[in-house]
Amino acid sequence: MKAQNRNVKENKAATTIVLGVTGSIAAYKAAELVRRMQQQGWDVWVMMTEAAAKYVGPLTFQALTKHPVAVGRCEAVETSVYQHLDLSGRAGAVVIAPCTANVLAKFAHGLADDVVTATVLAAAGPVVVAPAMNERMWRNPATQANVQTLKDRGVLVLEVAAGELACGDVGAGRLTTLENIMAATAQAMEQG
Ligand SMILES: Cc1cc2nc3c(=O)[nH]c(=O)nc-3n(C[C@H](O)[C@H](O)[C@H](O)COP(=O)(O)O)c2cc1C
């Protein structure tokens, strides 16, 4: 009986989460986020913008997730030709953390010029966005309009936190806590 239960547990497919990492100084926090997601039993696949790969090496995420990491333009990705479609179609959620002002704007306008933006545009399930940027970038009406556009479309855009920013300014723009990102992702998946 015990062995049977174990088999049932082992056969249950883990929820796939796509974690998109973009070119923010907060990108290093995504490595810890991967660990938290794995502790939740989620199977995490990481995708990065080209800029993000300058902040944290793809190898870090590859080692943590045990999956290849897609970086940059879709046609340059060596892992799977249609990785942006394959993963976005079966992921329980697509989480972008940290999300730059630039990528946020691309999402709002439906651009799909790299593996992260193409994956979000093709997402079949919930999308969670955790922005991180300088306060002036965050408060810029263009960014605020982009946030509103995404929220109106049902994207879960998390609030930024206030405090000391990496650039030395103090204000709103810090990546929210990993706890908040985890809770929002779980909630987004529950609601479908
Ligand atoms: C040290 C440093 C830190 C940066 N941090 C951020 C940030 O937190 N948020 C942001 O929107 N842009 C930030 N930028 C600017 C982005 O890296 C830049 O806009 C880049 O083109 C973003 O590329 P991506 O959006 O394709 O990842 C930073 C730039 C530098 C040099």
The ligand as a MOL file (V3000), in Angstrom:
LIG
                    3D

  0  0  0     0  0            999 V3000
M  V30 BEGIN CTAB
M  V30 COUNTS 31 33 0 0 0
M  V30 BEGIN ATOM
M  V30 1 C 23.7400 48.6810 -13.2390 0
M  V30 2 C 22.4430 48.7670 -13.9840 0
M  V30 3 C 21.2800 48.4080 -13.3460 0
M  V30 4 C 20.0430 48.4920 -14.0080 0
M  V30 5 N 18.9320 48.1370 -13.3450 0
M  V30 6 C 17.7430 48.2740 -13.9660 0
M  V30 7 C 16.5320 47.9700 -13.2640 0
M  V30 8 O 16.5280 47.5670 -12.0940 0
M  V30 9 N 15.3850 48.1030 -13.9360 0
M  V30 10 C 15.3070 48.5370 -15.2370 0
M  V30 11 O 14.2160 48.6820 -15.7540 0
M  V30 12 N 16.4490 48.8070 -15.9230 0
M  V30 13 C 17.6480 48.6950 -15.3240 0
M  V30 14 N 18.7880 48.9780 -16.0100 0
M  V30 15 C 18.6960 49.3040 -17.4400 0
M  V30 16 C 18.5140 48.0270 -18.2590 0
M  V30 17 O 19.5720 47.1170 -17.9960 0
M  V30 18 C 18.4480 48.3330 -19.7560 0
M  V30 19 O 17.2870 49.1050 -20.0120 0
M  V30 20 C 18.4280 47.0680 -20.5960 0
M  V30 21 O 18.3840 47.4250 -21.9560 0
M  V30 22 C 17.2500 46.1890 -20.2600 0
M  V30 23 O 17.2140 45.0930 -21.1600 0
M  V30 24 P 16.0120 44.0520 -21.0660 0
M  V30 25 O 14.8180 44.8540 -20.6930 0
M  V30 26 O 15.9110 43.4810 -22.4320 0
M  V30 27 O 16.3810 43.0340 -20.0650 0
M  V30 28 C 20.0070 48.9280 -15.3520 0
M  V30 29 C 21.2090 49.2690 -16.0010 0
M  V30 30 C 22.3970 49.1920 -15.3270 0
M  V30 31 C 23.6650 49.5650 -16.0640 0
M  V30 END ATOM
M  V30 BEGIN BOND
M  V30 1 1 1 2
M  V30 2 1 2 3
M  V30 3 2 2 30
M  V30 4 2 3 4
M  V30 5 1 4 5
M  V30 6 1 4 28
M  V30 7 2 5 6
M  V30 8 1 6 7
M  V30 9 1 6 13
M  V30 10 2 7 8
M  V30 11 1 7 9
M  V30 12 1 9 10
M  V30 13 2 10 11
M  V30 14 1 10 12
M  V30 15 2 12 13
M  V30 16 1 13 14
M  V30 17 1 14 15
M  V30 18 1 14 28
M  V30 19 1 15 16
M  V30 20 1 16 17
M  V30 21 1 16 18
M  V30 22 1 18 19
M  V30 23 1 18 20
M  V30 24 1 20 21
M  V30 25 1 20 22
M  V30 26 1 22 23
M  V30 27 1 23 24
M  V30 28 2 24 25
M  V30 29 1 24 26
M  V30 30 1 24 27
M  V30 31 2 28 29
M  V30 32 1 29 30
M  V30 33 1 30 31
M  V30 END BOND
M  V30 END CTAB
M  END
